[in-house]
Amino acid sequence: MRSGYTLPVFATASAIAALQCLQKHPHVAQSSVSVNSIDPPQQLEIPIEQVALIQAGMALGITRSDPGDNLDLTRDTPIWAVVEWADPVQVETIALVGGEGVGKQSNLDNLPAIYDYARRLLQMNLAPLLAPAQKIRVTIILPEGRVLATRTSNAAFGVVEGLSLLGTTSISRPLSAPGQLEACLAELRSKWEGRAEGEDAPLVFCIGENGLDLAQKMGIDRDRIIKTANWLGPLLAAAGALEVPKLLLFGYHGKLIKLAGGIFHTHHHLADGRLEILVAAAARSGLPPAQLAGLFELETAEAALTYLRAIDLTDGSNWVAQIYGYLTERIDARSQTYIYSQSQQSVSVGSVLFDRHRQFIATSATGSTFLTQLC
């Protein structure tokens, strides 16, 4: 399986090409530029599709996304970077702007969805190319971003009107391709077998980039984290076979609540029952019939969470804590049972659920204990 690169890498390559066009070669087409990837630290040679001077003091660079053998909807999408000389009064040496197709963070004053790794990558690659007095303004544009975003779950995480420049690394590994399951299993084996002698902190299964990013920001050691994508079932079974004693499941509630219903492959194309599981948990917790009916009519897990929070706010109730607290305990219990059924090994499992704003909703009792060990 061929790995590719994440969107921040192509945005940075486009910006480098545009800046070099401004500085040195306004009439010479570039076939590629070198990008320092930071994580992992290496030089990447990225093809440049087009670069041109737009007007005096402004240039455009264009690349195309290549995520490798990943089932990624951004494949071949163009990434533009417009670089222009900035007014001397600009405070930053490099000002980053989200243009058309770059999402806005609706929960953060509509700031562009250009996250930490993308910002560091752009800053660290462009700054060395500038003379001491030079300042630039870099506008990233994803011409197809607004349309592509309608096919993602970005809105569930508060990103609207486009795609996000999200990622914690330069490499785009094909986690959604079935053959790459072996890579996840190899990472699990490597991290378990490579642990320090006497180390008893749990391993952490992070479901997707949002879980991975949040876990690292909390201070959880990257050597304890395995990014699982949607293959929780095989990875839980493998952890049992390796006799891993403790696991923390860390993810978006819309994914992890499936485990409470015994669904261990979380891709929505294979199985979905989030609202049914949530309604069953709400009924078990005693939510009144009229409110249960309203909950069942909703279309997304995030809408259901918002609905329950509104009830709590209006009635002074505590349904979110009760329902999601119950769900975390069910996730733990069903996961432990599943692992035992697959490997005949007993593994202690804890769980942490967060919402689209990356705020915690609920943590199981075991999960709380594990977080204390990890953070």
C-alpha positions, 0 to 999 in steps of 0.5 A: 500500500502506497502512503501519500501526504496530508493536505498541509504538505501540499498547501505548504508546497504551493506557498513555497512555490509562490514565494520563490516565484515572487523572490527569484524566478517569476518567469521560470516554471517550477516542477517541484519544491522541497518541503521539510515535513517536521514530523517525521523530519525529512525532505519531501519533493512535492510536484508543482502543477502551476506557478505564476505571478498574478500581479506585482508583489503577488504570486500563485502556486498550485499543487494537487492532493495525493493521499496515496492508497487512501480512500480519501475524497481529497484525492487530486483536489487542487490546493492553491496558495496566494503569496503577497508582500505584506504591508510593513505594519503587519505584525506577523512576519507570515500571516496565514489566511483561509480563503475559499474552500478552507473551512471556518471554525464556527465554535471559534469565531469563524477562525480558519480551520488551519490547525497547529501542524499546518501552521507550524509546517507553513511557518517553518518552511517559509520563514527561512526563505524570507529576508530579515525585513520581509513580511508576507500574507499567505492565503490558502484556497481549496477551490473544491473544498466547499463541495467536498465538505458536504461529504464529510462529518466536518460540520459535526466538529464545528467546521463549516463551509469547507475542509480543514487543514488537519493532521498531526503528521505529513504522511497520509497512511491509507487507514481506510484501505483494508490492506492497511489494517496490518499496519495498525496491527503492526503498530499495536504489536510494536508499541506493546512489545517496545514498552519500558520494563515495568510500564503499566499505563494503558494503551490508548486506542484513538478513533481518528485524527480528532481523538489523536490530536486531543489525546496528545494535547492532553499530554498522553505519550504518543508511544501509548497511542494507536490510531485505529480508524474504524477497525476497533474489532480486530484491534481489540481482539489483537490486544487480547491476544497480546495480553495487553492488560489495559486499554483506553478507548478515546473518541468522538461519541458518534463513533464510540457509542456504537460499541455499546450496541455491540458494533465493533466496525464503526464505519457507517457504510458497514453498520449504524445504529447510533440513535437506536443505541442512544434511545435505548440508553435514554429509555433505560435511564428513565427519559420520559416518553415524549422526549424519547420520541423527540430524540428518536426523530433526530438524524445525527448523534451530535443533534441528539446530544444538543437535544439532551443538553437543551432539556437539561438546561430547561428542566435543570435535569442531568440526562446527559450525564446519566445517559452518557455515563451509562453508555461509557460503562456499556462500551467498557463491558461490551468491549471486554466481553468481545475481547474475551470471546475472541482471545479468551483473555481478560482486558480492563477497558475504559472509555472517554467520549468527547463532542464536536468541540472536543469537549468531554461528555463522559468518562467511565469509572475505569477511563477516569482511573486510566486518564490519571495514569496517562496524564 
